Amino acid sequence: MNIEQPPSAKPYDKPEGERRGLVIVHTGNGKGKSTAAFGLALRAHGRAKAVKIYQFMKVPTARFGEHRMFEQIGIPIEGLGDGFSWKSQDLERSAQLARDGWQKARASILSGAYFLVVLDELTYPLIYGWLPLDDVLATLRERPRDVHVAITGRRCPPEIIELADTVTEMTKIKHAFNAGVPAQRGIED
């Protein structure tokens, strides 16, 4: 490890532009995409901003740690999916759930009622061909000026990356699962 001196001067200039809603993407094969988006949701909620979270792959009855906590503090979170595709008994049903869920998410974005709308795992129904990319892009472009949208999932389409204001790629360096350690409740649920 190299030891560095802390900066003695501010390492950046304050931007001069106007504040506005952002499209924020967390993608890549590393862990932390949803966690980062949930952190944004908590930050916004802590500032008394309206937040809505949609999870495109989780079932509506999901009770993971984030669901329990968001319910306790009053952040609405909604599962729109049918679970992991490899567990699905009917992929056409999964596709229809994604399309129906997108209509809900789209309405929330365009309503202007929310400061932040999180579209967790949106990339999967896009790359599976279940949702029309053009409609998603049009919605992101047409959203009210002050609405922020956070999108998560692996292999984010390049068209969304191009449109986004902030994109972070999570890179897997190593993962306990690859060493035979199962998912840990409270960490990966």
SEBA-700232 format. One record per residue: x, y, z of N, C-alpha, C, O, CB in turn; residue in three letters; residue number from 1. Coordinates in steps of 0.1 Angstrom, whole numbers. Each point is the difference from the previous one (the first is absolute). Glycine has a CB too. Layout:
N
<node <X, Y, Z>, <X, Y, Z>, <X, Y, Z>, <X, Y, Z>, <X, Y, Z>, ALA, NUM>
...
//
This chain:
189
<node <8, -12, 0>, <-8, 12, 0>, <9, 12, 0>, <10, 1, 7>, <-29, -13, 5>, MET, 1>
<node <15, 22, -20>, <7, 13, 0>, <-7, 9, 9>, <-12, 1, 0>, <20, -5, -24>, ASN, 2>
<node <0, 12, 32>, <-6, 10, 9>, <0, 13, -8>, <10, 4, -6>, <-1, -16, 27>, ILE, 3>
<node <-20, 19, -20>, <-2, 13, -7>, <-2, 11, 10>, <-5, -2, 11>, <-5, -10, -31>, GLU, 4>
<node <13, 24, 15>, <-3, 12, 8>, <-15, 4, -3>, <-4, 0, -12>, <29, 8, 12>, GLN, 5>
<node <-33, -5, 10>, <-13, 5, -3>, <0, 13, -8>, <9, 8, 2>, <-17, -19, 19>, PRO, 6>
<node <-1, 13, -29>, <0, 13, -8>, <-1, 12, 9>, <-8, 0, 10>, <-3, -12, -29>, PRO, 7>
<node <18, 22, 16>, <0, 12, 8>, <-9, 11, -7>, <-4, 10, 6>, <27, -15, 3>, SER, 8>
<node <-27, 3, -21>, <-9, 9, -8>, <-12, -9, -5>, <2, -12, -2>, <18, 28, -4>, ALA, 9>
<node <-31, -9, 4>, <-11, -7, -5>, <3, -5, -14>, <5, 7, -8>, <-21, 8, 21>, LYS, 10>
<node <14, -29, -15>, <4, -6, -13>, <-9, 2, -12>, <2, -6, -10>, <9, -11, 25>, PRO, 11>
<node <-21, 26, -13>, <-9, 2, -11>, <-7, 14, 1>, <0, 6, 11>, <-5, -31, -12>, TYR, 12>
<node <0, 30, -10>, <-7, 13, 1>, <-15, -3, 0>, <-5, -10, -5>, <23, 22, -8>, ASP, 13>
<node <-26, -4, 20>, <-14, -2, 1>, <-7, 2, -14>, <3, 11, -6>, <-3, -4, 31>, LYS, 14>
<node <-8, -16, -29>, <-7, 2, -13>, <-9, 12, 0>, <-5, 4, 10>, <6, -28, -14>, PRO, 15>
<node <-2, 31, -7>, <-8, 12, -1>, <-14, -2, -5>, <-8, 9, 0>, <29, 3, -4>, GLU, 16>
<node <-24, -24, -1>, <-13, -3, -6>, <-11, -1, 10>, <1, 2, 12>, <11, -14, -29>, GLY, 17>
<node <-24, 11, 11>, <-13, -1, 8>, <-2, -14, 6>, <5, -10, -6>, <-15, 28, -8>, GLU, 18>
<node <4, -19, 26>, <-4, -13, 5>, <-11, -5, -8>, <-9, 7, -4>, <17, -1, 28>, ARG, 19>
<node <-8, -19, -26>, <-11, -7, -8>, <0, -15, 3>, <10, -5, 6>, <-9, 23, -24>, ARG, 20>
<node <-11, -24, 14>, <-1, -15, 2>, <11, -7, -8>, <3, 4, -11>, <-28, -2, 15>, GLY, 21>
<node <30, -12, 1>, <11, -8, -6>, <-5, -14, -3>, <-9, -6, 6>, <26, 19, 6>, LEU, 22>
<node <-11, -19, -22>, <-1, -15, -3>, <13, -6, 5>, <11, 4, -5>, <-27, -1, -15>, VAL, 23>
<node <15, -12, 30>, <12, -6, 6>, <-1, -15, -3>, <-10, -6, 3>, <11, 25, 15>, ILE, 24>
<node <10, -24, -23>, <0, -15, -3>, <11, -6, 8>, <12, 5, 1>, <-20, -1, -24>, VAL, 25>
<node <5, -16, 30>, <9, -8, 7>, <0, -14, -8>, <-10, -7, 1>, <7, 19, 22>, HIS, 26>
<node <13, -15, -30>, <1, -12, -8>, <13, -8, 3>, <8, 5, 8>, <-22, 6, -26>, THR, 27>
<node <16, -22, 11>, <12, -7, 1>, <-2, -13, 7>, <-11, -3, 5>, <24, 24, -5>, GLY, 28>
<node <-3, -30, 1>, <-1, -13, 5>, <4, -1, 15>, <-1, -10, 6>, <6, 2, -28>, ASN, 29>
<node <-2, 20, 28>, <4, 0, 14>, <-13, 2, 9>, <-10, 4, -5>, <33, 5, -1>, GLY, 30>
<node <-21, -12, 19>, <-11, 2, 10>, <-1, 15, 3>, <9, 8, -2>, <-5, -31, 12>, LYS, 31>
<node <-16, 27, -6>, <-2, 13, 5>, <-9, 9, -9>, <-2, 12, 4>, <23, -14, 6>, GLY, 32>
<node <-26, -3, -21>, <-9, 9, -9>, <-13, 4, 7>, <-3, 12, 1>, <13, -24, -21>, LYS, 33>
<node <-17, 2, 25>, <-13, 3, 7>, <3, 7, 13>, <-7, 10, 4>, <-4, -30, -14>, SER, 34>
<node <22, 16, 17>, <3, 7, 13>, <3, 14, -2>, <-4, 9, 8>, <14, -30, 0>, THR, 35>
<node <-3, 25, -19>, <3, 14, -3>, <-13, 8, -2>, <-2, 11, 4>, <24, -18, -14>, ALA, 36>
<node <-31, 1, 2>, <-13, 7, -3>, <-8, 1, 12>, <-7, 10, 2>, <7, -19, -25>, ALA, 37>
<node <0, -1, 32>, <-7, 1, 13>, <6, 11, 9>, <-8, 6, 7>, <2, -31, -9>, PHE, 38>
<node <19, 26, 1>, <6, 11, 7>, <-5, 14, -4>, <-2, 9, 8>, <22, -24, -5>, GLY, 39>
<node <-21, 16, -16>, <-6, 13, -6>, <-14, 2, 6>, <-4, 11, 3>, <18, -13, -24>, LEU, 40>
<node <-22, -9, 21>, <-14, 1, 5>, <0, 4, 14>, <-8, 9, 4>, <1, -27, -20>, ALA, 41>
<node <16, 13, 24>, <1, 4, 15>, <4, 14, 1>, <-5, 8, 8>, <10, -31, -2>, LEU, 42>
<node <4, 27, -14>, <5, 14, 1>, <-11, 10, -4>, <-2, 10, 7>, <25, -18, -13>, ARG, 43>
<node <-31, 5, -5>, <-11, 8, -4>, <-11, 1, 11>, <-5, 10, 3>, <11, -15, -27>, ALA, 44>
<node <-9, -7, 29>, <-10, -1, 10>, <4, 8, 13>, <-9, 6, 6>, <2, -29, -15>, HIS, 45>
<node <19, 22, 12>, <6, 8, 12>, <-2, 15, -2>, <0, 8, 10>, <16, -26, -6>, GLY, 46>
<node <-17, 23, -17>, <-3, 14, -3>, <-15, 2, -2>, <-3, 11, -6>, <27, -9, -4>, ARG, 47>
<node <-32, -11, 14>, <-15, 1, -1>, <-4, 1, -15>, <-10, 7, -3>, <9, 4, 25>, ALA, 48>
<node <8, -18, -31>, <-3, 0, -14>, <-8, -13, -2>, <2, -10, 6>, <18, 23, -13>, LYS, 49>
<node <-30, -13, -2>, <-8, -11, -4>, <8, -10, -9>, <6, 4, -9>, <-27, 10, 11>, ALA, 50>
<node <21, -27, 2>, <7, -10, -6>, <-9, -12, -3>, <-9, -3, 8>, <31, 10, 3>, VAL, 51>
<node <-20, -13, -23>, <-7, -13, -3>, <10, -9, -6>, <8, 3, -8>, <-30, 9, 4>, LYS, 52>
<node <22, -25, 9>, <9, -10, -5>, <-8, -11, -7>, <-9, -6, 6>, <26, 11, 13>, ILE, 53>
<node <-13, -8, -31>, <-5, -12, -7>, <11, -10, -2>, <11, 3, -4>, <-28, 12, -8>, TYR, 54>
<node <14, -28, 14>, <9, -10, -2>, <-5, -10, -11>, <-11, -6, 3>, <19, 8, 22>, GLN, 55>
<node <-2, -2, -36>, <-5, -7, -12>, <1, -15, 1>, <-7, -7, -8>, <13, 27, -5>, PHE, 56>
<node <3, -25, 21>, <1, -15, 1>, <-5, -6, 13>, <-2, -12, 0>, <22, 15, -15>, MET, 57>
<node <-23, 5, 25>, <-5, -5, 12>, <-15, -2, -1>, <-7, 8, -6>, <26, 4, 19>, LYS, 58>
<node <-24, -22, -6>, <-15, -3, 1>, <-6, 11, 9>, <6, 5, 9>, <-3, -30, -14>, VAL, 59>
<node <-16, 28, 3>, <-7, 9, 8>, <0, -3, 15>, <-1, 8, 9>, <-13, -3, -29>, PRO, 60>
<node <15, -18, 23>, <0, -4, 14>, <13, -1, 7>, <2, -5, 11>, <-22, -8, -17>, THR, 61>
<node <31, 17, -1>, <14, -1, 5>, <1, 7, 14>, <-6, 10, 2>, <15, -11, -26>, ALA, 62>
<node <-2, -5, 32>, <2, 5, 14>, <15, 0, 4>, <4, -4, 11>, <-27, -4, -5>, ARG, 63>
<node <31, 13, -16>, <14, 1, 3>, <3, 11, 10>, <-9, 8, 3>, <14, -17, -26>, PHE, 64>
<node <7, 10, 28>, <4, 11, 10>, <-4, 14, -5>, <-5, 7, 9>, <23, -22, -2>, GLY, 65>
<node <-16, 18, -19>, <-3, 14, -5>, <-15, 2, 1>, <-4, 11, 3>, <24, -11, -18>, GLU, 66>
<node <-28, -10, 12>, <-15, 2, 1>, <-4, 3, 14>, <-8, 9, 2>, <5, -25, -22>, HIS, 67>
<node <8, 8, 29>, <-4, 2, 14>, <4, 14, 5>, <-8, 7, 7>, <11, -32, -3>, ARG, 68>
<node <9, 29, -7>, <4, 13, 4>, <-7, 12, -6>, <-5, 9, 6>, <28, -19, -2>, MET, 69>
<node <-24, 9, -18>, <-7, 11, -7>, <-15, 1, 5>, <-5, 11, 1>, <20, -14, -21>, PHE, 70>
<node <-21, -8, 23>, <-14, 0, 5>, <0, 7, 14>, <-9, 8, 2>, <3, -29, -15>, GLU, 71>
<node <16, 19, 21>, <0, 6, 13>, <2, 15, 0>, <-6, 7, 8>, <15, -28, 0>, GLN, 72>
<node <-1, 26, -18>, <2, 14, 0>, <-9, 7, -10>, <1, 13, -2>, <23, -18, 8>, ILE, 73>
<node <-32, -2, -14>, <-10, 7, -8>, <5, 2, -15>, <-6, 9, -6>, <-3, 1, 26>, GLY, 74>
<node <18, -17, -25>, <4, 1, -14>, <-7, -11, -7>, <2, -12, 2>, <21, 22, 3>, ILE, 75>
<node <-32, -7, -15>, <-7, -10, -7>, <9, -8, -9>, <8, 6, -8>, <-29, 8, 9>, PRO, 76>
<node <21, -27, -1>, <8, -9, -8>, <-10, -11, -5>, <-8, -6, 7>, <30, 10, 6>, ILE, 77>
<node <-21, -7, -26>, <-9, -9, -7>, <7, -10, -9>, <7, 4, -9>, <-25, 14, 10>, GLU, 78>
<node <16, -30, 2>, <5, -11, -9>, <-9, -1, -12>, <-12, -1, 2>, <23, -11, 18>, GLY, 79>
<node <-6, 12, -31>, <-7, -1, -13>, <1, -13, -7>, <-7, -2, -10>, <9, 27, 8>, LEU, 80>
<node <7, -34, 6>, <4, -11, -8>, <-5, -14, 5>, <-9, -1, 8>, <28, 15, -14>, GLY, 81>
<node <-12, -24, 1>, <-3, -14, 2>, <12, -7, 6>, <0, -12, 0>, <-17, 13, -19>, ASP, 82>
<node <27, 6, 24>, <12, -6, 6>, <10, -2, -11>, <-2, 4, -12>, <-12, -15, 30>, GLY, 83>
<node <24, 3, -15>, <11, -3, -9>, <-6, -7, -12>, <-8, -9, 1>, <25, 8, 17>, PHE, 84>
<node <-12, 4, -30>, <-6, -6, -13>, <2, -15, 0>, <-9, -7, -5>, <14, 28, -7>, SER, 85>
<node <6, -26, 18>, <2, -15, 0>, <-9, -7, 9>, <-1, -12, 0>, <24, 16, -5>, TRP, 86>
<node <-30, 3, 14>, <-10, -6, 9>, <-14, 1, -5>, <-9, -6, 5>, <24, 11, 14>, LYS, 87>
<node <-17, 3, -30>, <-13, 3, -5>, <-6, -12, -7>, <7, -7, -7>, <-1, 31, 4>, SER, 88>
<node <-19, -26, 5>, <-7, -11, -7>, <-6, 5, -13>, <-4, -8, -8>, <-1, -2, 30>, GLN, 89>
<node <5, 23, -24>, <-7, 6, -12>, <7, 13, -3>, <-4, 11, 5>, <-18, -22, 1>, ASP, 90>
<node <31, 11, -16>, <8, 12, -3>, <-9, 10, -7>, <3, 12, 1>, <17, -26, -3>, LEU, 91>
<node <-30, 10, -5>, <-10, 10, -6>, <-7, 8, 11>, <-2, 12, -1>, <-1, -27, -19>, GLU, 92>
<node <0, 8, 31>, <-7, 6, 12>, <10, 10, 6>, <-3, 11, 3>, <-11, -31, 1>, ARG, 93>
<node <27, 16, -3>, <11, 9, 5>, <1, 13, -9>, <1, 11, 5>, <11, -31, 5>, SER, 94>
<node <-13, 18, -23>, <1, 11, -9>, <-12, 9, 1>, <2, 13, 0>, <11, -27, -16>, ALA, 95>
<node <-25, 9, 18>, <-12, 8, 2>, <1, 7, 13>, <-4, 12, 0>, <-9, -28, -14>, GLN, 96>
<node <18, 10, 24>, <1, 7, 13>, <10, 12, -1>, <-3, 11, 5>, <-1, -33, 7>, LEU, 97>
<node <14, 20, -20>, <10, 11, -2>, <-7, 11, -8>, <2, 12, 3>, <17, -28, -3>, ALA, 98>
<node <-27, 13, -10>, <-7, 10, -8>, <-10, 8, 9>, <-1, 12, -1>, <4, -26, -20>, ARG, 99>
<node <-10, 6, 29>, <-10, 7, 9>, <7, 8, 10>, <-4, 11, 3>, <-12, -30, -6>, ASP, 100>
<node <27, 14, 9>, <8, 8, 9>, <6, 12, -6>, <0, 11, 7>, <5, -32, 5>, GLY, 101>
<node <-1, 20, -24>, <6, 12, -7>, <-11, 11, -1>, <4, 12, 2>, <12, -26, -14>, TRP, 102>
<node <-28, 11, 10>, <-10, 10, -1>, <-2, 7, 13>, <-2, 12, 0>, <-10, -26, -18>, GLN, 103>
<node <13, 7, 29>, <-1, 6, 13>, <12, 9, 2>, <-2, 12, 5>, <-11, -32, 4>, LYS, 104>
<node <25, 15, -11>, <12, 8, 2>, <0, 13, -9>, <3, 11, 4>, <9, -32, 2>, ALA, 105>
<node <-16, 19, -19>, <-1, 11, -9>, <-9, 11, 5>, <3, 12, -1>, <2, -28, -18>, ARG, 106>
<node <-17, 12, 24>, <-10, 9, 5>, <6, 8, 12>, <-2, 12, 1>, <-17, -27, -9>, ALA, 107>
<node <26, 8, 17>, <6, 6, 11>, <11, 11, -4>, <0, 11, 6>, <-5, -32, 7>, SER, 108>
<node <13, 17, -23>, <10, 9, -5>, <-6, 13, -6>, <3, 11, 4>, <12, -31, -8>, ILE, 109>
<node <-25, 18, -5>, <-6, 11, -7>, <-9, 8, 9>, <-3, 12, -4>, <4, -25, -17>, LEU, 110>
<node <-6, 8, 32>, <-9, 7, 8>, <6, 12, 7>, <-7, 10, 3>, <-5, -31, 1>, SER, 111>
<node <25, 20, -2>, <7, 11, 7>, <-2, -1, 15>, <4, 9, 8>, <-6, 5, -28>, GLY, 112>
<node <-5, -24, 25>, <-4, -1, 14>, <12, -4, 9>, <0, 1, 12>, <-23, -6, -19>, ALA, 113>
<node <34, -1, 0>, <11, -5, 8>, <13, 8, -4>, <2, 3, -11>, <-13, -26, 12>, TYR, 114>
<node <19, 25, 9>, <13, 6, -2>, <9, -10, -6>, <8, 3, -8>, <-12, 12, 28>, PHE, 115>
<node <3, -28, -15>, <9, -11, -5>, <-9, -12, -2>, <-8, -4, 8>, <28, 13, 4>, LEU, 116>
<node <-18, -15, -24>, <-6, -13, -3>, <12, -10, -3>, <8, 3, -9>, <-30, 8, -1>, VAL, 117>
<node <22, -21, 18>, <10, -11, -2>, <-6, -11, -9>, <-10, -5, 4>, <21, 11, 19>, VAL, 118>
<node <-4, -9, -33>, <-4, -11, -9>, <11, -11, 1>, <9, -2, -8>, <-21, 17, -8>, LEU, 119>
<node <10, -23, 27>, <10, -10, 4>, <-2, -12, -10>, <-11, -5, -2>, <10, 12, 27>, ASP, 120>
<node <12, -12, -30>, <1, -11, -9>, <-8, 2, -13>, <-4, -10, -6>, <6, -4, 26>, GLU, 121>
<node <-3, 27, -24>, <-7, 3, -13>, <7, -6, -12>, <-6, -3, -10>, <-2, 24, 21>, LEU, 122>
<node <21, -22, -10>, <8, -4, -12>, <-4, -14, -4>, <1, -3, -12>, <18, 17, 19>, THR, 123>
<node <-23, -23, 2>, <-3, -14, -4>, <-12, -1, -10>, <1, -6, -10>, <9, -1, 32>, TYR, 124>
<node <-22, 13, -18>, <-11, -1, -10>, <4, 7, -13>, <-6, -3, -10>, <-10, 2, 29>, PRO, 125>
<node <25, 11, -19>, <4, 6, -12>, <8, -9, -9>, <-3, -2, -12>, <3, 24, 24>, LEU, 126>
<node <10, -28, -6>, <9, -9, -8>, <-6, -13, -3>, <4, -7, -10>, <15, 18, 21>, ILE, 127>
<node <-30, -15, -4>, <-8, -12, -4>, <-10, 3, -11>, <-6, -9, -5>, <9, 0, 28>, TYR, 128>
<node <-4, 22, -27>, <-10, 4, -10>, <-14, 1, 5>, <-9, 0, -8>, <24, -11, -8>, GLY, 129>
<node <-17, 11, 29>, <-13, 1, 6>, <-6, 14, 0>, <-12, 2, 0>, <18, -21, 14>, TRP, 130>
<node <3, 29, -14>, <-4, 14, 0>, <5, 7, -13>, <12, -3, -4>, <-13, 3, 30>, LEU, 131>
<node <-6, 9, -32>, <5, 8, -11>, <10, 11, 5>, <-4, 9, 7>, <-17, -14, -20>, PRO, 132>
<node <33, 4, 9>, <11, 9, 4>, <-4, 15, -4>, <2, 9, 7>, <15, -27, -10>, LEU, 133>
<node <-23, 19, -9>, <-4, 14, -5>, <-10, 6, 10>, <1, 13, 2>, <3, -20, -26>, ASP, 134>
<node <-13, 0, 30>, <-10, 6, 9>, <7, 4, 13>, <-3, 11, 5>, <-15, -25, -15>, ASP, 135>
<node <28, 6, 14>, <7, 4, 12>, <8, 12, -2>, <0, 10, 8>, <2, -34, -1>, VAL, 136>
<node <5, 25, -18>, <8, 12, -4>, <-9, 12, -1>, <4, 11, 5>, <13, -25, -17>, LEU, 137>
<node <-28, 13, 5>, <-9, 11, -1>, <-5, 5, 14>, <-1, 12, 2>, <-6, -21, -25>, ALA, 138>
<node <4, 0, 31>, <-5, 3, 14>, <11, 8, 7>, <-3, 10, 7>, <-12, -30, -6>, THR, 139>
<node <27, 15, -1>, <11, 7, 7>, <2, 14, -6>, <3, 9, 8>, <8, -31, -4>, LEU, 140>
<node <-12, 23, -17>, <2, 14, -6>, <-12, 9, 3>, <2, 12, 2>, <11, -23, -20>, ARG, 141>
<node <-25, 6, 19>, <-12, 8, 2>, <-4, 2, 15>, <-9, 7, 2>, <1, -15, -24>, GLU, 142>
<node <15, 2, 31>, <-3, 2, 14>, <0, 14, 4>, <8, 8, -6>, <1, -31, 11>, ARG, 143>
<node <-17, 27, 5>, <1, 13, 6>, <14, 4, 4>, <8, -8, 4>, <-31, 6, 4>, PRO, 144>
<node <27, 14, -10>, <13, 5, 2>, <7, -3, 13>, <12, -2, 1>, <-19, 20, -15>, ARG, 145>
<node <-1, -19, 25>, <6, -2, 13>, <-1, -15, 5>, <4, -3, 12>, <-10, 26, -7>, ASP, 146>
<node <2, -32, -14>, <-1, -14, 4>, <13, -7, -3>, <6, 0, -11>, <-30, 0, 7>, VAL, 147>
<node <30, -7, 15>, <12, -8, -1>, <-4, -14, -2>, <-10, -5, 5>, <23, 21, 10>, HIS, 148>
<node <-6, -24, -23>, <-3, -14, -3>, <13, -8, 2>, <11, 4, -6>, <-30, 2, -10>, VAL, 149>
<node <19, -16, 25>, <12, -9, 2>, <-4, -13, -6>, <-10, -6, 2>, <18, 18, 19>, ALA, 150>
<node <1, -17, -30>, <-2, -13, -7>, <12, -9, 4>, <11, 3, 1>, <-23, 8, -20>, ILE, 151>
<node <8, -24, 22>, <10, -10, 4>, <-1, -12, -9>, <-10, -3, -6>, <10, 11, 30>, THR, 152>
<node <11, -16, -24>, <0, -13, -7>, <12, -1, -9>, <6, 9, -4>, <-30, -9, 5>, GLY, 153>
<node <28, -13, -3>, <11, -3, -9>, <-3, 3, -14>, <-11, 1, -4>, <18, -19, 20>, ARG, 154>
<node <4, 20, -24>, <-1, 2, -15>, <-10, 11, -4>, <-8, -3, -8>, <14, -21, 6>, ARG, 155>
<node <-5, 35, 8>, <-9, 11, -3>, <2, 4, -15>, <11, 1, -5>, <-10, 8, 29>, CYS, 156>
<node <-13, -8, -31>, <1, 3, -14>, <8, 13, -2>, <-1, 10, 7>, <-20, -21, -11>, PRO, 157>
<node <30, 11, -7>, <8, 12, -2>, <-8, 13, -3>, <5, 11, 3>, <12, -26, -12>, PRO, 158>
<node <-29, 13, 4>, <-9, 12, -2>, <-3, 7, 13>, <-1, 12, 0>, <-8, -23, -21>, GLU, 159>
<node <6, 3, 31>, <-3, 6, 13>, <13, 6, 6>, <-1, 11, 6>, <-18, -28, -2>, ILE, 160>
<node <30, 11, -5>, <13, 5, 5>, <3, 14, -7>, <4, 9, 7>, <4, -33, -3>, ILE, 161>
<node <-11, 24, -17>, <2, 13, -7>, <-9, 11, 5>, <5, 12, 2>, <2, -25, -22>, GLU, 162>
<node <-19, 10, 23>, <-10, 10, 5>, <3, 4, 14>, <-3, 11, 4>, <-14, -20, -20>, LEU, 163>
<node <22, 0, 24>, <1, 2, 15>, <10, 12, 3>, <9, 3, -8>, <-14, -27, 12>, ALA, 164>
<node <3, 30, 8>, <9, 10, 4>, <11, -5, 8>, <12, 5, -1>, <-31, 10, 2>, ASP, 165>
<node <17, -26, 7>, <10, -6, 8>, <-1, -15, -1>, <-11, -6, 1>, <10, 25, 15>, THR, 166>
<node <12, -26, -20>, <1, -14, -1>, <11, -5, 8>, <12, 4, -2>, <-22, -3, -22>, VAL, 167>
<node <7, -11, 32>, <11, -7, 8>, <-1, -15, -4>, <-10, -6, 0>, <9, 23, 19>, THR, 168>
<node <13, -22, -22>, <1, -15, -3>, <6, -7, 12>, <12, 3, 3>, <-10, 2, -28>, GLU, 169>
<node <-9, -14, 31>, <5, -7, 11>, <8, -12, -6>, <-5, -8, -8>, <-15, 14, 23>, MET, 170>
<node <33, -7, -11>, <8, -10, -5>, <3, -11, 11>, <4, 4, 11>, <7, 13, -27>, THR, 171>
<node <-13, -29, 12>, <3, -11, 10>, <15, -3, 0>, <6, -3, -10>, <-29, -7, 6>, LYS, 172>
<node <29, 12, 16>, <14, -4, 2>, <0, -14, 5>, <8, -8, -5>, <-1, 32, 9>, ILE, 173>
<node <-15, -27, 6>, <-2, -13, 5>, <-13, -1, 7>, <-5, 10, 5>, <30, -13, -2>, LYS, 174>
<node <-31, -9, -2>, <-13, -1, 6>, <0, -13, 8>, <5, -11, -5>, <-16, 24, -13>, HIS, 175>
<node <6, -13, 31>, <0, -11, 8>, <-8, -12, -6>, <4, -12, 3>, <-3, 27, 17>, ALA, 176>
<node <-11, -13, -28>, <-7, -10, -6>, <9, -9, -9>, <-2, -12, 0>, <-19, 27, 0>, PHE, 177>
<node <31, -9, -7>, <9, -8, -8>, <9, -9, 8>, <6, -9, -5>, <-7, 28, -11>, ASN, 178>
<node <2, -16, 29>, <8, -8, 9>, <-9, -10, 8>, <5, -7, 9>, <11, 26, -6>, ALA, 179>
<node <-28, -20, -8>, <-10, -10, 6>, <-7, 5, 12>, <-7, -8, 7>, <22, -9, -15>, GLY, 180>
<node <-15, 30, 11>, <-7, 5, 11>, <-14, 5, -4>, <-1, 8, -10>, <22, -1, 21>, VAL, 181>
<node <-32, -13, -5>, <-13, 4, -5>, <-4, 15, 4>, <7, 6, 8>, <-14, -30, -6>, PRO, 182>
<node <-3, 29, -9>, <-5, 13, 3>, <-3, 1, 15>, <-5, -9, 6>, <-4, 12, -29>, ALA, 183>
<node <12, 9, 29>, <-2, 2, 14>, <-12, 10, 2>, <-1, 11, -5>, <26, -14, 9>, GLN, 184>
<node <-35, -2, 4>, <-11, 8, 3>, <4, 13, 7>, <9, 0, 9>, <-23, -21, -7>, ARG, 185>
<node <8, 32, -6>, <4, 13, 5>, <11, 7, -8>, <3, 12, 2>, <-10, -20, 21>, GLY, 186>
<node <14, 0, -31>, <11, 5, -9>, <-5, 0, -15>, <2, 9, -7>, <16, -16, 24>, ILE, 187>
<node <-23, -5, -21>, <-4, -2, -14>, <-14, -3, -1>, <-4, -6, -11>, <27, -2, 6>, GLU, 188>
<node <-32, 12, 14>, <-14, -3, -2>, <-8, 12, 0>, <-12, -1, -2>, <15, -20, 13>, ASP, 189>
//
